Amino acid sequence: MEKPIKELDERTDPATKRMLQKVVERKQKYDKLHFRHLVVMWLTIFSAFLYVYYFYQKIIIPYSHSFTVMFSQFTGDSKNLYGAIIIGGLYGFMNVLREKRDKAEKEFHALRCEIIDKSTDLWSKDDQWQNRHLVFEMMKREYDINLFHENK
């Protein structure tokens, strides 16, 4: 369990601490997938740019006088096939990561909203309810998780 969550006082029961820990884990999973998606997306864009530049320099400029010669040169060089496969694979991997990222975001948002909805049950006693904002502020400060409102 994360240290700031462990250090919460007796006004937060163990079940609530466990829920807070789970929402932190889901946020970390979402952040990790978001970063991976961005890296692969930029790698795909950069690779596609390099491939198009190579294609333009080696195929289009020298053989622009005839489409059949250009097509013949394109199919005759195996580097073109490998480049297209690599860029297609990166594009597919980028889409897989995007789907995983979206799923992780939905799971994180659902658990965060559940904590917000059940806050009256989780901090049911009067003194707990009066001090729940301290827990919410700690979550916002330490983990950038907003438990004050359901909107992102």
Kinemage of the C-alpha trace (Angstrom):
@kinemage 1
@onewidth
@group {chain A} dominant
@subgroup {mainchain}
@vectorlist {calphas} color= white
{ca met a 1} P 0.000 0.000 0.000
{ca glu a 2} L 1.194 3.512 -0.782
{ca lys a 3} L 2.736 5.389 2.132
{ca pro a 4} L 0.362 8.426 2.097
{ca ile a 5} L -2.630 6.083 2.123
{ca lys a 6} L -1.154 4.011 4.963
{ca glu a 7} L -0.611 7.160 7.001
{ca leu a 8} L -4.279 8.179 6.919
{ca asp a 9} L -5.669 8.414 10.432
{ca glu a 10} L -8.437 6.372 12.068
{ca arg a 11} L -11.138 8.452 10.384
{ca thr a 12} L -10.535 6.354 7.263
{ca asp a 13} L -11.295 2.649 7.682
{ca pro a 14} L -9.211 -0.158 6.068
{ca ala a 15} L -11.792 -0.869 3.363
{ca thr a 16} L -11.728 2.756 2.250
{ca lys a 17} L -7.943 2.733 2.267
{ca arg a 18} L -8.036 -0.350 0.058
{ca met a 19} L -10.390 1.397 -2.389
{ca leu a 20} L -8.088 4.419 -2.476
{ca gln a 21} L -5.145 2.119 -3.141
{ca lys a 22} L -7.005 0.478 -6.023
{ca val a 23} L -7.843 3.812 -7.616
{ca val a 24} L -4.164 4.802 -7.364
{ca glu a 25} L -3.131 1.526 -9.028
{ca arg a 26} L -5.620 2.073 -11.845
{ca lys a 27} L -4.379 5.639 -12.324
{ca gln a 28} L -0.783 4.393 -12.546
{ca lys a 29} L -1.800 1.735 -15.074
{ca tyr a 30} L -3.605 4.358 -17.159
{ca asp a 31} L -0.620 6.739 -17.023
{ca lys a 32} L 1.773 3.957 -18.076
{ca leu a 33} L -0.410 2.953 -21.032
{ca his a 34} L -0.919 6.590 -22.007
{ca phe a 35} L 2.854 7.135 -22.120
{ca arg a 36} L 3.453 3.944 -24.127
{ca his a 37} L 0.762 4.923 -26.611
{ca leu a 38} L 2.344 8.345 -27.126
{ca val a 39} L 5.804 6.852 -27.660
{ca val a 40} L 4.566 4.311 -30.212
{ca met a 41} L 2.423 6.943 -31.933
{ca trp a 42} L 5.386 9.280 -32.427
{ca leu a 43} L 7.589 6.359 -33.473
{ca thr a 44} L 4.985 5.436 -36.097
{ca ile a 45} L 4.761 9.001 -37.387
{ca phe a 46} L 8.538 9.387 -37.534
{ca ser a 47} L 8.987 6.013 -39.265
{ca ala a 48} L 6.287 6.803 -41.808
{ca phe a 49} L 7.892 10.167 -42.534
{ca leu a 50} L 11.305 8.522 -43.070
{ca tyr a 51} L 9.784 5.841 -45.282
{ca val a 52} L 7.942 8.367 -47.443
{ca tyr a 53} L 11.121 10.445 -47.743
{ca tyr a 54} L 13.123 7.345 -48.758
{ca phe a 55} L 10.419 6.329 -51.221
{ca tyr a 56} L 10.364 9.796 -52.751
{ca gln a 57} L 14.151 10.010 -53.079
{ca lys a 58} L 14.798 6.470 -54.344
{ca ile a 59} L 11.686 5.671 -56.391
{ca ile a 60} L 9.648 8.713 -57.373
{ca ile a 61} L 12.356 11.193 -58.376
{ca pro a 62} L 14.538 8.838 -60.473
{ca tyr a 63} L 11.672 6.962 -62.152
{ca ser a 64} L 8.909 9.552 -62.365
{ca his a 65} L 8.798 9.337 -66.163
{ca ser a 66} L 6.943 6.013 -66.133
{ca phe a 67} L 4.545 4.535 -63.614
{ca thr a 68} L 5.320 0.970 -64.663
{ca val a 69} L 9.049 1.460 -64.110
{ca met a 70} L 8.327 3.098 -60.763
{ca phe a 71} L 6.105 0.193 -59.740
{ca ser a 72} L 8.683 -2.304 -60.942
{ca gln a 73} L 11.415 -0.634 -58.887
{ca phe a 74} L 9.126 -0.501 -55.857
{ca thr a 75} L 8.320 -4.213 -56.010
{ca gly a 76} L 11.868 -5.195 -56.932
{ca asp a 77} L 13.438 -3.856 -53.723
{ca ser a 78} L 12.705 -5.862 -50.578
{ca lys a 79} L 13.416 -2.827 -48.348
{ca asn a 80} L 10.094 -1.371 -49.456
{ca leu a 81} L 8.204 -4.436 -48.304
{ca tyr a 82} L 10.001 -4.473 -44.948
{ca gly a 83} L 9.386 -0.759 -44.464
{ca ala a 84} L 5.673 -1.140 -45.188
{ca ile a 85} L 5.411 -4.132 -42.836
{ca ile a 86} L 7.215 -2.284 -40.037
{ca ile a 87} L 5.058 0.827 -40.399
{ca gly a 88} L 1.885 -1.263 -40.625
{ca gly a 89} L 2.916 -3.216 -37.533
{ca leu a 90} L 3.659 -0.044 -35.601
{ca tyr a 91} L 0.297 1.377 -36.628
{ca gly a 92} L -1.488 -1.775 -35.477
{ca phe a 93} L 0.439 -1.815 -32.191
{ca met a 94} L -0.430 1.853 -31.678
{ca asn a 95} L -4.127 1.013 -32.073
{ca val a 96} L -3.875 -1.914 -29.649
{ca leu a 97} L -2.258 0.363 -27.073
{ca arg a 98} L -4.938 2.992 -27.661
{ca glu a 99} L -7.664 0.437 -26.936
{ca lys a 100} L -5.873 -0.730 -23.784
{ca arg a 101} L -5.402 2.880 -22.704
{ca asp a 102} L -9.082 3.653 -23.242
{ca lys a 103} L -10.094 0.556 -21.259
{ca ala a 104} L -7.749 1.486 -18.397
{ca glu a 105} L -9.141 5.034 -18.407
{ca lys a 106} L -12.720 3.732 -18.175
{ca glu a 107} L -11.806 1.411 -15.289
{ca phe a 108} L -10.031 4.228 -13.460
{ca his a 109} L -12.872 6.666 -14.020
{ca ala a 110} L -15.499 4.105 -12.937
{ca leu a 111} L -13.714 3.361 -9.661
{ca arg a 112} L -13.109 7.055 -9.015
{ca cys a 113} L -16.813 7.783 -9.571
{ca glu a 114} L -17.753 4.875 -7.307
{ca ile a 115} L -15.681 6.361 -4.479
{ca ile a 116} L -17.342 9.725 -5.036
{ca asp a 117} L -20.825 8.165 -5.088
{ca lys a 118} L -20.209 6.087 -1.974
{ca ser a 119} L -18.444 8.809 -0.014
{ca thr a 120} L -21.444 9.167 2.303
{ca asp a 121} L -21.129 5.460 3.184
{ca leu a 122} L -17.338 5.408 3.349
{ca trp a 123} L -17.188 8.376 5.727
{ca ser a 124} L -20.459 7.763 7.531
{ca lys a 125} L -19.653 9.154 10.976
{ca asp a 126} L -19.916 12.882 11.570
{ca asp a 127} L -16.239 13.463 12.370
{ca gln a 128} L -15.198 11.318 9.388
{ca trp a 129} L -17.497 13.272 7.078
{ca gln a 130} L -16.126 16.586 8.325
{ca asn a 131} L -12.543 15.505 7.562
{ca arg a 132} L -13.003 13.613 4.304
{ca his a 133} L -11.811 16.670 2.393
{ca leu a 134} L -8.354 16.034 3.878
{ca val a 135} L -8.297 12.630 2.191
{ca phe a 136} L -9.555 14.136 -1.070
{ca glu a 137} L -6.908 16.865 -0.961
{ca met a 138} L -4.175 14.314 -0.255
{ca met a 139} L -5.290 12.213 -3.242
{ca lys a 140} L -5.292 15.304 -5.469
{ca arg a 141} L -1.895 16.480 -4.225
{ca glu a 142} L -0.072 13.137 -4.181
{ca tyr a 143} L -1.630 11.269 -7.113
{ca asp a 144} L -3.499 13.904 -9.156
{ca ile a 145} L -6.789 12.089 -8.587
{ca asn a 146} L -9.788 14.380 -8.186
{ca leu a 147} L -12.373 12.923 -5.816
{ca phe a 148} L -14.301 16.146 -5.350
{ca his a 149} L -16.269 15.930 -8.635
{ca glu a 150} L -17.195 13.143 -11.039
{ca asn a 151} L -16.262 15.155 -14.143
{ca lys a 152} L -12.765 14.599 -15.440
